[in-house]
């Protein structure tokens, strides 16, 4: 028999601190870009009669600072569009960790909490690397769980003088004042974006919610909400005009709808339009922003090495805190 630590949603949130998770995301993205973490493309199952889809996201990595033999991870996540109306997160599932030597499962974590925190932490790492140092206005498009987590994660990345939000349902945007009391709720996406230094899109839209002409010179955009080829949040013109960065070139090529559409329309040539993976920038192996007038775009697809890294941090901290439930399998 083997002991497995089970971490609930509340356990993960208690154990996974945003600052520590951001550092873990930076290290994981560097490891991925340098080839020391192994992450195949996610597999997505779409039964035509089902209420949602299921994605399987495996990864393998080790901690180079220790004698750790390595860890396998598998995130199994269901994306259920109807859940927000039920008061539930659209993302449901588990992240399971497996010992790299024996293959035995060592931990099972609630994936909603892991996904929420690690996605925002990765965006924070990218924003820290790519946004202008004098950025003062932050805009978030979307009113979901990820909008809340991104507001928390980005709070200390720059000295914000104004934070704005827009969501089609005004009440959803207004609810974000629980995270940022001084939040400015805009009347339209354009009103929220114009003059902003950093823009984050965390919507469930399948067509662009962000147009190039709204963006100020020198703005930085994090496109986060879409992760399948048939969905995108930013316009083709934005992709074509921006210095483009991604978490994974392979994921971008296969899963980013606006990137694929930009190639199909002839707006960009192809892979050569990608300046670098964000892990290459964080490692100092590639250049990030070149000047204060440049438009930069981080296209986040979310890769499984992020789940692996976040889960490892959460498990280690949970053991220190004595939280979670040990079960025998």
Secondary structure as a PSIPRED ss2 file (coil, helix, strand):
# PSIPRED VFORMAT (PSIPRED V4.0)

   1 X C   1.000  0.000  0.000
   2 X C   1.000  0.000  0.000
   3 X E   0.000  0.000  1.000
   4 X E   0.000  0.000  1.000
   5 X E   0.000  0.000  1.000
   6 X E   0.000  0.000  1.000
   7 X E   0.000  0.000  1.000
   8 X C   1.000  0.000  0.000
   9 X H   0.000  1.000  0.000
  10 X H   0.000  1.000  0.000
  11 X H   0.000  1.000  0.000
  12 X H   0.000  1.000  0.000
  13 X H   0.000  1.000  0.000
  14 X H   0.000  1.000  0.000
  15 X H   0.000  1.000  0.000
  16 X C   1.000  0.000  0.000
  17 X C   1.000  0.000  0.000
  18 X H   0.000  1.000  0.000
  19 X H   0.000  1.000  0.000
  20 X H   0.000  1.000  0.000
  21 X H   0.000  1.000  0.000
  22 X H   0.000  1.000  0.000
  23 X H   0.000  1.000  0.000
  24 X H   0.000  1.000  0.000
  25 X H   0.000  1.000  0.000
  26 X H   0.000  1.000  0.000
  27 X H   0.000  1.000  0.000
  28 X H   0.000  1.000  0.000
  29 X H   0.000  1.000  0.000
  30 X H   0.000  1.000  0.000
  31 X H   0.000  1.000  0.000
  32 X H   0.000  1.000  0.000
  33 X H   0.000  1.000  0.000
  34 X C   1.000  0.000  0.000
  35 X C   1.000  0.000  0.000
  36 X C   1.000  0.000  0.000
  37 X C   1.000  0.000  0.000
  38 X E   0.000  0.000  1.000
  39 X C   1.000  0.000  0.000
  40 X C   1.000  0.000  0.000
  41 X C   1.000  0.000  0.000
  42 X C   1.000  0.000  0.000
  43 X E   0.000  0.000  1.000
  44 X E   0.000  0.000  1.000
  45 X E   0.000  0.000  1.000
  46 X C   1.000  0.000  0.000
  47 X C   1.000  0.000  0.000
  48 X C   1.000  0.000  0.000
  49 X C   1.000  0.000  0.000
  50 X C   1.000  0.000  0.000
  51 X C   1.000  0.000  0.000
  52 X C   1.000  0.000  0.000
  53 X E   0.000  0.000  1.000
  54 X E   0.000  0.000  1.000
  55 X E   0.000  0.000  1.000
  56 X E   0.000  0.000  1.000
  57 X E   0.000  0.000  1.000
  58 X E   0.000  0.000  1.000
  59 X E   0.000  0.000  1.000
  60 X E   0.000  0.000  1.000
  61 X E   0.000  0.000  1.000
  62 X C   1.000  0.000  0.000
  63 X C   1.000  0.000  0.000
  64 X C   1.000  0.000  0.000
  65 X C   1.000  0.000  0.000
  66 X C   1.000  0.000  0.000
  67 X C   1.000  0.000  0.000
  68 X C   1.000  0.000  0.000
  69 X C   1.000  0.000  0.000
  70 X C   1.000  0.000  0.000
  71 X E   0.000  0.000  1.000
  72 X E   0.000  0.000  1.000
  73 X E   0.000  0.000  1.000
  74 X E   0.000  0.000  1.000
  75 X E   0.000  0.000  1.000
  76 X E   0.000  0.000  1.000
  77 X E   0.000  0.000  1.000
  78 X E   0.000  0.000  1.000
  79 X E   0.000  0.000  1.000
  80 X C   1.000  0.000  0.000
  81 X C   1.000  0.000  0.000
  82 X C   1.000  0.000  0.000
  83 X H   0.000  1.000  0.000
  84 X H   0.000  1.000  0.000
  85 X H   0.000  1.000  0.000
  86 X H   0.000  1.000  0.000
  87 X C   1.000  0.000  0.000
  88 X C   1.000  0.000  0.000
  89 X C   1.000  0.000  0.000
  90 X C   1.000  0.000  0.000
  91 X E   0.000  0.000  1.000
  92 X E   0.000  0.000  1.000
  93 X E   0.000  0.000  1.000
  94 X E   0.000  0.000  1.000
  95 X E   0.000  0.000  1.000
  96 X E   0.000  0.000  1.000
  97 X E   0.000  0.000  1.000
  98 X E   0.000  0.000  1.000
  99 X E   0.000  0.000  1.000
 100 X C   1.000  0.000  0.000
 101 X C   1.000  0.000  0.000
 102 X C   1.000  0.000  0.000
 103 X C   1.000  0.000  0.000
 104 X C   1.000  0.000  0.000
 105 X E   0.000  0.000  1.000
 106 X E   0.000  0.000  1.000
 107 X E   0.000  0.000  1.000
 108 X E   0.000  0.000  1.000
 109 X E   0.000  0.000  1.000
 110 X E   0.000  0.000  1.000
 111 X H   0.000  1.000  0.000
 112 X H   0.000  1.000  0.000
 113 X H   0.000  1.000  0.000
 114 X H   0.000  1.000  0.000
 115 X H   0.000  1.000  0.000
 116 X H   0.000  1.000  0.000
 117 X H   0.000  1.000  0.000
 118 X H   0.000  1.000  0.000
 119 X H   0.000  1.000  0.000
 120 X H   0.000  1.000  0.000
 121 X H   0.000  1.000  0.000
 122 X H   0.000  1.000  0.000
 123 X H   0.000  1.000  0.000
 124 X H   0.000  1.000  0.000
 125 X H   0.000  1.000  0.000
 126 X H   0.000  1.000  0.000
 127 X H   0.000  1.000  0.000
 128 X H   0.000  1.000  0.000
 129 X H   0.000  1.000  0.000
 130 X H   0.000  1.000  0.000
 131 X C   1.000  0.000  0.000
 132 X C   1.000  0.000  0.000
 133 X C   1.000  0.000  0.000
 134 X C   1.000  0.000  0.000
 135 X C   1.000  0.000  0.000
 136 X C   1.000  0.000  0.000
 137 X E   0.000  0.000  1.000
 138 X E   0.000  0.000  1.000
 139 X E   0.000  0.000  1.000
 140 X E   0.000  0.000  1.000
 141 X E   0.000  0.000  1.000
 142 X C   1.000  0.000  0.000
 143 X C   1.000  0.000  0.000
 144 X C   1.000  0.000  0.000
 145 X H   0.000  1.000  0.000
 146 X H   0.000  1.000  0.000
 147 X H   0.000  1.000  0.000
 148 X H   0.000  1.000  0.000
 149 X H   0.000  1.000  0.000
 150 X H   0.000  1.000  0.000
 151 X H   0.000  1.000  0.000
 152 X H   0.000  1.000  0.000
 153 X H   0.000  1.000  0.000
 154 X H   0.000  1.000  0.000
 155 X C   1.000  0.000  0.000
 156 X C   1.000  0.000  0.000
 157 X C   1.000  0.000  0.000
 158 X C   1.000  0.000  0.000
 159 X C   1.000  0.000  0.000
 160 X C   1.000  0.000  0.000
 161 X C   1.000  0.000  0.000
 162 X E   0.000  0.000  1.000
 163 X E   0.000  0.000  1.000
 164 X E   0.000  0.000  1.000
 165 X E   0.000  0.000  1.000
 166 X E   0.000  0.000  1.000
 167 X C   1.000  0.000  0.000
 168 X C   1.000  0.000  0.000
 169 X C   1.000  0.000  0.000
 170 X H   0.000  1.000  0.000
 171 X H   0.000  1.000  0.000
 172 X H   0.000  1.000  0.000
 173 X H   0.000  1.000  0.000
 174 X H   0.000  1.000  0.000
 175 X H   0.000  1.000  0.000
 176 X H   0.000  1.000  0.000
 177 X H   0.000  1.000  0.000
 178 X H   0.000  1.000  0.000
 179 X C   1.000  0.000  0.000
 180 X C   1.000  0.000  0.000
 181 X C   1.000  0.000  0.000
 182 X C   1.000  0.000  0.000
 183 X C   1.000  0.000  0.000
 184 X E   0.000  0.000  1.000
 185 X E   0.000  0.000  1.000
 186 X C   1.000  0.000  0.000
 187 X C   1.000  0.000  0.000
 188 X C   1.000  0.000  0.000
 189 X H   0.000  1.000  0.000
 190 X H   0.000  1.000  0.000
 191 X H   0.000  1.000  0.000
 192 X H   0.000  1.000  0.000
 193 X H   0.000  1.000  0.000
 194 X C   1.000  0.000  0.000
 195 X C   1.000  0.000  0.000
 196 X C   1.000  0.000  0.000
 197 X C   1.000  0.000  0.000
 198 X E   0.000  0.000  1.000
 199 X E   0.000  0.000  1.000
 200 X E   0.000  0.000  1.000
 201 X E   0.000  0.000  1.000
 202 X C   1.000  0.000  0.000
 203 X C   1.000  0.000  0.000
 204 X C   1.000  0.000  0.000
 205 X C   1.000  0.000  0.000
 206 X C   1.000  0.000  0.000
 207 X C   1.000  0.000  0.000
 208 X C   1.000  0.000  0.000
 209 X C   1.000  0.000  0.000
 210 X E   0.000  0.000  1.000
 211 X C   1.000  0.000  0.000
 212 X H   0.000  1.000  0.000
 213 X H   0.000  1.000  0.000
 214 X H   0.000  1.000  0.000
 215 X C   1.000  0.000  0.000
 216 X C   1.000  0.000  0.000
 217 X C   1.000  0.000  0.000
 218 X C   1.000  0.000  0.000
 219 X C   1.000  0.000  0.000
 220 X E   0.000  0.000  1.000
 221 X E   0.000  0.000  1.000
 222 X E   0.000  0.000  1.000
 223 X E   0.000  0.000  1.000
 224 X C   1.000  0.000  0.000
 225 X C   1.000  0.000  0.000
 226 X C   1.000  0.000  0.000
 227 X C   1.000  0.000  0.000
 228 X C   1.000  0.000  0.000
 229 X C   1.000  0.000  0.000
 230 X C   1.000  0.000  0.000
 231 X C   1.000  0.000  0.000
 232 X C   1.000  0.000  0.000
 233 X C   1.000  0.000  0.000
 234 X E   0.000  0.000  1.000
 235 X C   1.000  0.000  0.000
 236 X H   0.000  1.000  0.000
 237 X H   0.000  1.000  0.000
 238 X H   0.000  1.000  0.000
 239 X H   0.000  1.000  0.000
 240 X H   0.000  1.000  0.000
 241 X H   0.000  1.000  0.000
 242 X C   1.000  0.000  0.000
 243 X E   0.000  0.000  1.000
 244 X E   0.000  0.000  1.000
 245 X E   0.000  0.000  1.000
 246 X E   0.000  0.000  1.000
 247 X C   1.000  0.000  0.000
 248 X C   1.000  0.000  0.000
 249 X H   0.000  1.000  0.000
 250 X H   0.000  1.000  0.000
 251 X H   0.000  1.000  0.000
 252 X H   0.000  1.000  0.000
 253 X H   0.000  1.000  0.000
 254 X H   0.000  1.000  0.000
 255 X H   0.000  1.000  0.000
 256 X C   1.000  0.000  0.000
 257 X H   0.000  1.000  0.000
 258 X H   0.000  1.000  0.000
 259 X H   0.000  1.000  0.000
 260 X H   0.000  1.000  0.000
 261 X H   0.000  1.000  0.000
 262 X H   0.000  1.000  0.000
 263 X H   0.000  1.000  0.000
 264 X H   0.000  1.000  0.000
 265 X C   1.000  0.000  0.000
 266 X C   1.000  0.000  0.000
 267 X C   1.000  0.000  0.000
 268 X C   1.000  0.000  0.000
 269 X C   1.000  0.000  0.000
 270 X C   1.000  0.000  0.000
 271 X H   0.000  1.000  0.000
 272 X H   0.000  1.000  0.000
 273 X H   0.000  1.000  0.000
 274 X E   0.000  0.000  1.000
 275 X E   0.000  0.000  1.000
 276 X E   0.000  0.000  1.000
 277 X E   0.000  0.000  1.000
 278 X H   0.000  1.000  0.000
 279 X H   0.000  1.000  0.000
 280 X H   0.000  1.000  0.000
 281 X H   0.000  1.000  0.000
 282 X H   0.000  1.000  0.000
 283 X H   0.000  1.000  0.000
 284 X C   1.000  0.000  0.000
 285 X C   1.000  0.000  0.000
 286 X C   1.000  0.000  0.000
 287 X C   1.000  0.000  0.000
 288 X C   1.000  0.000  0.000
 289 X C   1.000  0.000  0.000
 290 X C   1.000  0.000  0.000
 291 X C   1.000  0.000  0.000
 292 X C   1.000  0.000  0.000
 293 X C   1.000  0.000  0.000
 294 X C   1.000  0.000  0.000
 295 X C   1.000  0.000  0.000
 296 X E   0.000  0.000  1.000
 297 X E   0.000  0.000  1.000
 298 X E   0.000  0.000  1.000
 299 X E   0.000  0.000  1.000
 300 X C   1.000  0.000  0.000
 301 X C   1.000  0.000  0.000
 302 X C   1.000  0.000  0.000
 303 X C   1.000  0.000  0.000
 304 X H   0.000  1.000  0.000
 305 X H   0.000  1.000  0.000
 306 X H   0.000  1.000  0.000
 307 X H   0.000  1.000  0.000
 308 X H   0.000  1.000  0.000
 309 X H   0.000  1.000  0.000
 310 X H   0.000  1.000  0.000
 311 X H   0.000  1.000  0.000
 312 X H   0.000  1.000  0.000
 313 X H   0.000  1.000  0.000
 314 X H   0.000  1.000  0.000
 315 X H   0.000  1.000  0.000
 316 X H   0.000  1.000  0.000
 317 X H   0.000  1.000  0.000
 318 X H   0.000  1.000  0.000
 319 X H   0.000  1.000  0.000
 320 X H   0.000  1.000  0.000
 321 X H   0.000  1.000  0.000
 322 X C   1.000  0.000  0.000
 323 X C   1.000  0.000  0.000
 324 X C   1.000  0.000  0.000
 325 X E   0.000  0.000  1.000
 326 X E   0.000  0.000  1.000
 327 X E   0.000  0.000  1.000
 328 X E   0.000  0.000  1.000
 329 X C   1.000  0.000  0.000
